[in-house]
Amino acid sequence: MDVIHYPRLDTVLMVEEFIKEHSGEYKKKSLWENLPKKMMYQTYSLTFDYLERSGKIARDREDKVAWIWNPKLTAKYANRPDLRAR
């Protein structure tokens, strides 16, 4: 895929905040349609893919998007000696 326009930081943050506020309400396309500011779908898709690959969002069985990133909980479990990554 040839990238025409990369997202700016304020765009990524806007999408993150919208997903946090509306976690579990929208599927990918309807999320884009309801964002507070309009953007090209390609730019949105790059942002969405970044958030999904970085483990900040996930989709449920109905394909609805949810915010799953919780750094405090991750740190809590990462510091437990009885739990370790394999």
C-alpha positions in Angstrom: 0.0 0.0 0.0 1.4 3.4 -1.0 0.9 5.9 1.8 -0.4 9.2 0.6 -0.7 10.9 4.1 0.8 9.8 7.4 -1.2 10.7 10.6 0.0 13.5 12.8 0.4 13.0 16.5 -2.7 15.1 17.3 -4.7 12.8 14.9 -3.5 9.6 16.7 -4.3 11.1 20.1 -7.8 12.2 18.9 -8.6 8.6 17.7 -7.2 7.1 20.9 -9.4 9.4 23.1 -12.5 8.7 21.0 -12.0 5.0 21.3 -11.4 5.3 25.0 -14.7 7.2 25.4 -16.7 4.9 23.2 -15.0 1.6 23.9 -17.1 -1.3 22.6 -19.7 0.9 20.8 -18.5 0.9 17.2 -17.0 -1.3 14.5 -14.0 0.0 12.6 -15.8 1.9 9.8 -18.6 3.4 11.9 -15.9 4.5 14.4 -14.3 6.5 11.6 -17.6 7.9 10.5 -18.3 9.2 14.1 -14.9 10.8 14.9 -15.1 14.4 16.0 -12.9 15.5 13.1 -13.0 14.1 9.6 -9.9 12.5 8.0 -9.1 10.4 5.0 -9.9 6.8 5.5 -6.3 5.8 4.6 -4.9 8.0 7.4 -7.5 6.6 9.8 -6.6 3.0 8.8 -2.9 3.6 9.4 -3.8 5.0 12.9 -6.1 2.1 13.6 -3.5 -0.5 12.5 -0.9 1.2 14.7 -3.2 1.1 17.8 -4.2 -2.5 17.1 -0.6 -3.7 16.6 0.7 -1.9 19.7 -1.9 -3.7 21.8 -3.9 -0.6 22.7 -7.2 -1.7 21.0 -8.8 -5.0 20.1 -12.0 -6.2 18.4 -14.6 -8.5 20.0 -16.6 -11.3 18.3 -19.0 -8.7 16.9 -16.0 -6.8 15.5 -16.6 -3.8 17.8 -13.5 -1.9 18.8 -12.5 -1.7 22.5 -9.7 0.1 24.4 -7.6 -2.5 26.2 -4.4 -0.7 27.1 -3.9 -0.6 30.9 -0.3 0.3 31.8 -0.9 0.2 35.6 -2.2 -3.4 35.4 0.5 -4.4 33.0 3.2 -3.1 35.4 1.5 -4.8 38.4 1.8 -8.2 36.7 5.2 -7.5 35.1 6.7 -7.0 38.6 5.3 -10.3 40.1 8.2 -12.8 40.4 5.8 -15.8 40.0 4.7 -14.6 36.6 7.1 -14.3 33.7 7.0 -14.0 29.9 8.1 -17.2 28.1 
